[in-house]
Amino acid sequence: MVLKNIILIGFMSFAINIWGQNQHQSNTHAGIKGGYNLAAVTYDGEAETGQRHGFHLGIYGNSAINSLMAIQVEAQYSHQGYQLKDGSGTYTQKLNYINLPVMFQVYPIDEVFLESGAQIGWAISHKETYDSGFNLFDTESDIRPDTFDWGFNFGGGIKIDSGLSFGIRYHLGMGEIYDEGKPKNRMWQFSVGVDF
């Protein structure tokens, strides 16, 4: 009985050690990330609108190519749109997306990364609000945004050995989200992520 327990403990110790080594050597990991958005829209290639404050939340999978490069694929829910203020009140265009970024990451030094990549998105909800300071109106325009959007992302951040990461990213939308005025999404994202 004692011998069986010794063999069992030894086998479990060996298995845990091998599992730990495999985890350490693994080039692939996944996690959850979220954070703060500052979203706006450009019309006719001119200055941006005011920014809508929002958030994003999603999951990611990261696969190292080598010690200096990795590919990260994400799926995230994101608040976008814009906000305009004048003397009579605040108009907010609320566009919410499911975005799928694919990012190429380079680690020039330990724990610091630069990234760029492409993103596609689907608009899943659309609403306008107008706050006059006395009344708040929620409306839904007959003019619907294009369901599909696409663009490019650029950014960087820090990822520490524990799997915790901090990043900043700029989204340069290339798809026209409405039929008139050539409106395109613009967005800053400030994120915190953690590996599962």
C-alpha beads as a LAMMPS data file, in Angstrom:
LAMMPS data file: protein, C-alpha beads

196 atoms
195 bonds

1 atom types
1 bond types

-500.0 500.0 xlo xhi
-500.0 500.0 ylo yhi
-500.0 500.0 zlo zhi

Masses

1 110.0

Atoms # bond

1 1 1 0.000 0.000 0.000
2 1 1 2.811 2.372 0.938
3 1 1 4.682 1.437 -2.255
4 1 1 1.564 2.174 -4.355
5 1 1 1.216 5.599 -2.716
6 1 1 4.892 6.363 -3.353
7 1 1 4.549 5.313 -7.013
8 1 1 1.313 7.358 -7.376
9 1 1 2.895 10.455 -5.808
10 1 1 5.981 10.040 -7.977
11 1 1 3.871 9.660 -11.153
12 1 1 1.765 12.713 -10.268
13 1 1 4.886 14.771 -9.554
14 1 1 6.370 13.693 -12.888
15 1 1 3.134 14.536 -14.765
16 1 1 2.855 17.947 -13.102
17 1 1 6.484 18.689 -13.938
18 1 1 6.023 17.705 -17.617
19 1 1 2.774 19.706 -17.824
20 1 1 4.534 22.737 -16.335
21 1 1 7.377 22.454 -18.840
22 1 1 4.922 22.199 -21.734
23 1 1 3.020 25.235 -20.497
24 1 1 6.256 27.178 -20.196
25 1 1 7.351 26.181 -23.700
26 1 1 3.942 26.729 -25.253
27 1 1 3.871 29.328 -28.007
28 1 1 0.095 29.775 -27.919
29 1 1 -2.152 31.326 -25.303
30 1 1 -5.580 32.954 -25.032
31 1 1 -7.167 35.520 -22.783
32 1 1 -9.720 38.231 -22.195
33 1 1 -9.246 41.959 -22.727
34 1 1 -11.256 45.129 -22.348
35 1 1 -10.964 48.842 -21.851
36 1 1 -11.849 52.357 -22.845
37 1 1 -12.788 53.699 -26.310
38 1 1 -12.618 57.213 -27.745
39 1 1 -14.515 56.918 -31.036
40 1 1 -15.190 59.486 -33.756
41 1 1 -16.084 59.716 -37.455
42 1 1 -14.562 61.700 -40.326
43 1 1 -16.783 63.110 -43.095
44 1 1 -15.440 63.813 -46.605
45 1 1 -11.899 63.265 -45.359
46 1 1 -12.064 66.403 -43.221
47 1 1 -11.728 66.957 -39.466
48 1 1 -13.124 64.432 -37.043
49 1 1 -16.378 64.807 -35.178
50 1 1 -16.425 64.977 -31.402
51 1 1 -15.591 61.725 -29.650
52 1 1 -17.991 59.236 -28.130
53 1 1 -16.753 57.693 -24.875
54 1 1 -17.349 53.954 -24.590
55 1 1 -15.742 50.594 -23.941
56 1 1 -14.699 47.357 -25.611
57 1 1 -14.627 43.794 -24.297
58 1 1 -13.522 40.579 -25.935
59 1 1 -11.265 37.552 -26.172
60 1 1 -7.988 36.890 -27.972
61 1 1 -5.693 34.121 -29.073
62 1 1 -1.969 34.780 -29.426
63 1 1 0.505 32.549 -31.238
64 1 1 4.248 33.245 -31.228
65 1 1 6.074 32.903 -34.539
66 1 1 9.439 33.156 -32.794
67 1 1 10.903 35.032 -29.817
68 1 1 10.412 38.399 -31.559
69 1 1 7.095 38.065 -33.430
70 1 1 3.526 36.888 -32.798
71 1 1 0.075 36.867 -34.372
72 1 1 -2.937 37.858 -32.263
73 1 1 -6.545 37.226 -33.351
74 1 1 -9.359 38.899 -31.411
75 1 1 -13.146 39.078 -31.214
76 1 1 -14.552 42.070 -29.354
77 1 1 -17.720 44.035 -28.697
78 1 1 -17.027 47.745 -29.201
79 1 1 -18.851 51.050 -28.593
80 1 1 -18.270 53.393 -31.545
81 1 1 -19.916 56.371 -33.248
82 1 1 -19.473 60.031 -32.348
83 1 1 -20.777 62.995 -30.386
84 1 1 -21.557 66.605 -31.368
85 1 1 -22.150 69.451 -28.934
86 1 1 -23.590 72.905 -29.558
87 1 1 -25.278 75.610 -27.531
88 1 1 -28.593 73.772 -27.418
89 1 1 -27.449 70.298 -26.447
90 1 1 -25.491 67.119 -27.219
91 1 1 -26.175 64.755 -30.125
92 1 1 -24.710 61.245 -29.844
93 1 1 -24.547 58.698 -32.644
94 1 1 -24.267 55.236 -31.042
95 1 1 -22.855 52.537 -33.298
96 1 1 -21.941 49.251 -31.628
97 1 1 -19.830 46.674 -33.412
98 1 1 -18.524 43.144 -33.224
99 1 1 -14.930 43.552 -34.443
100 1 1 -12.431 40.901 -35.542
101 1 1 -8.872 42.291 -35.533
102 1 1 -5.892 40.249 -36.731
103 1 1 -2.694 41.823 -35.398
104 1 1 0.966 41.204 -36.236
105 1 1 3.099 41.922 -33.160
106 1 1 6.837 42.602 -32.906
107 1 1 8.753 42.556 -29.602
108 1 1 11.790 44.854 -30.064
109 1 1 12.676 44.420 -26.383
110 1 1 11.410 42.097 -23.653
111 1 1 7.785 42.712 -22.631
112 1 1 7.300 45.632 -25.082
113 1 1 5.425 45.114 -28.346
114 1 1 4.464 47.101 -31.423
115 1 1 1.540 45.909 -33.523
116 1 1 -0.329 46.523 -36.759
117 1 1 -3.012 44.653 -38.621
118 1 1 -6.399 44.606 -40.279
119 1 1 -9.887 44.591 -38.777
120 1 1 -13.361 43.793 -40.015
121 1 1 -16.506 44.681 -38.105
122 1 1 -20.266 44.240 -38.102
123 1 1 -22.599 46.962 -36.837
124 1 1 -25.042 45.213 -34.487
125 1 1 -26.934 48.232 -33.138
126 1 1 -27.577 51.859 -34.066
127 1 1 -29.246 54.643 -32.103
128 1 1 -29.193 58.431 -31.819
129 1 1 -29.729 60.402 -28.634
130 1 1 -30.197 64.129 -28.137
131 1 1 -29.731 65.668 -24.706
132 1 1 -30.910 69.274 -24.484
133 1 1 -30.085 69.549 -20.805
134 1 1 -33.793 69.377 -19.984
135 1 1 -34.903 66.407 -22.083
136 1 1 -33.227 63.298 -23.439
137 1 1 -34.559 61.896 -26.726
138 1 1 -33.726 58.415 -28.044
139 1 1 -34.385 57.923 -31.753
140 1 1 -33.590 55.386 -34.423
141 1 1 -32.989 56.894 -37.844
142 1 1 -34.382 55.445 -41.060
143 1 1 -30.877 55.877 -42.476
144 1 1 -29.153 52.662 -41.558
145 1 1 -25.366 52.282 -41.330
146 1 1 -23.616 49.816 -43.585
147 1 1 -23.498 46.535 -41.671
148 1 1 -19.919 45.789 -42.753
149 1 1 -16.873 47.898 -41.863
150 1 1 -13.141 47.392 -42.301
151 1 1 -9.871 49.158 -41.614
152 1 1 -6.396 49.007 -40.113
153 1 1 -5.056 49.120 -36.553
154 1 1 -1.741 50.425 -35.209
155 1 1 -0.512 50.341 -31.644
156 1 1 1.732 48.948 -28.969
157 1 1 1.932 47.983 -25.353
158 1 1 3.525 46.014 -22.563
159 1 1 3.020 42.342 -21.714
160 1 1 4.547 40.917 -18.552
161 1 1 5.386 37.284 -17.753
162 1 1 2.261 36.829 -15.624
163 1 1 0.135 37.226 -18.795
164 1 1 -1.090 40.707 -17.904
165 1 1 -0.922 43.238 -20.748
166 1 1 -1.561 46.953 -21.269
167 1 1 -2.050 48.358 -24.745
168 1 1 -3.020 51.376 -26.808
169 1 1 -4.349 51.096 -30.356
170 1 1 -5.594 53.419 -33.096
171 1 1 -8.220 52.208 -35.581
172 1 1 -8.239 53.801 -39.031
173 1 1 -11.561 52.860 -40.612
174 1 1 -11.594 52.550 -44.391
175 1 1 -15.186 51.483 -45.017
176 1 1 -17.849 54.139 -45.575
177 1 1 -20.394 53.575 -42.817
178 1 1 -23.138 55.626 -44.548
179 1 1 -23.952 56.269 -48.203
180 1 1 -23.400 60.045 -48.098
181 1 1 -20.479 62.172 -46.940
182 1 1 -17.911 59.332 -46.994
183 1 1 -18.028 58.865 -43.193
184 1 1 -15.348 56.598 -41.749
185 1 1 -14.720 55.279 -38.254
186 1 1 -11.803 56.495 -36.156
187 1 1 -11.056 55.155 -32.688
188 1 1 -8.502 55.072 -29.888
189 1 1 -8.558 52.043 -27.605
190 1 1 -6.866 51.685 -24.219
191 1 1 -6.860 48.044 -23.114
192 1 1 -6.009 45.715 -20.261
193 1 1 -5.723 42.003 -21.022
194 1 1 -5.009 38.861 -19.062
195 1 1 -4.229 35.311 -20.228
196 1 1 -6.628 32.560 -19.176

Bonds

1 1 1 2
2 1 2 3
3 1 3 4
4 1 4 5
5 1 5 6
6 1 6 7
7 1 7 8
8 1 8 9
9 1 9 10
10 1 10 11
11 1 11 12
12 1 12 13
13 1 13 14
14 1 14 15
15 1 15 16
16 1 16 17
17 1 17 18
18 1 18 19
19 1 19 20
20 1 20 21
21 1 21 22
22 1 22 23
23 1 23 24
24 1 24 25
25 1 25 26
26 1 26 27
27 1 27 28
28 1 28 29
29 1 29 30
30 1 30 31
31 1 31 32
32 1 32 33
33 1 33 34
34 1 34 35
35 1 35 36
36 1 36 37
37 1 37 38
38 1 38 39
39 1 39 40
40 1 40 41
41 1 41 42
42 1 42 43
43 1 43 44
44 1 44 45
45 1 45 46
46 1 46 47
47 1 47 48
48 1 48 49
49 1 49 50
50 1 50 51
51 1 51 52
52 1 52 53
53 1 53 54
54 1 54 55
55 1 55 56
56 1 56 57
57 1 57 58
58 1 58 59
59 1 59 60
60 1 60 61
61 1 61 62
62 1 62 63
63 1 63 64
64 1 64 65
65 1 65 66
66 1 66 67
67 1 67 68
68 1 68 69
69 1 69 70
70 1 70 71
71 1 71 72
72 1 72 73
73 1 73 74
74 1 74 75
75 1 75 76
76 1 76 77
77 1 77 78
78 1 78 79
79 1 79 80
80 1 80 81
81 1 81 82
82 1 82 83
83 1 83 84
84 1 84 85
85 1 85 86
86 1 86 87
87 1 87 88
88 1 88 89
89 1 89 90
90 1 90 91
91 1 91 92
92 1 92 93
93 1 93 94
94 1 94 95
95 1 95 96
96 1 96 97
97 1 97 98
98 1 98 99
99 1 99 100
100 1 100 101
101 1 101 102
102 1 102 103
103 1 103 104
104 1 104 105
105 1 105 106
106 1 106 107
107 1 107 108
108 1 108 109
109 1 109 110
110 1 110 111
111 1 111 112
112 1 112 113
113 1 113 114
114 1 114 115
115 1 115 116
116 1 116 117
117 1 117 118
118 1 118 119
119 1 119 120
120 1 120 121
121 1 121 122
122 1 122 123
123 1 123 124
124 1 124 125
125 1 125 126
126 1 126 127
127 1 127 128
128 1 128 129
129 1 129 130
130 1 130 131
131 1 131 132
132 1 132 133
133 1 133 134
134 1 134 135
135 1 135 136
136 1 136 137
137 1 137 138
138 1 138 139
139 1 139 140
140 1 140 141
141 1 141 142
142 1 142 143
143 1 143 144
144 1 144 145
145 1 145 146
146 1 146 147
147 1 147 148
148 1 148 149
149 1 149 150
150 1 150 151
151 1 151 152
152 1 152 153
153 1 153 154
154 1 154 155
155 1 155 156
156 1 156 157
157 1 157 158
158 1 158 159
159 1 159 160
160 1 160 161
161 1 161 162
162 1 162 163
163 1 163 164
164 1 164 165
165 1 165 166
166 1 166 167
167 1 167 168
168 1 168 169
169 1 169 170
170 1 170 171
171 1 171 172
172 1 172 173
173 1 173 174
174 1 174 175
175 1 175 176
176 1 176 177
177 1 177 178
178 1 178 179
179 1 179 180
180 1 180 181
181 1 181 182
182 1 182 183
183 1 183 184
184 1 184 185
185 1 185 186
186 1 186 187
187 1 187 188
188 1 188 189
189 1 189 190
190 1 190 191
191 1 191 192
192 1 192 193
193 1 193 194
194 1 194 195
195 1 195 196
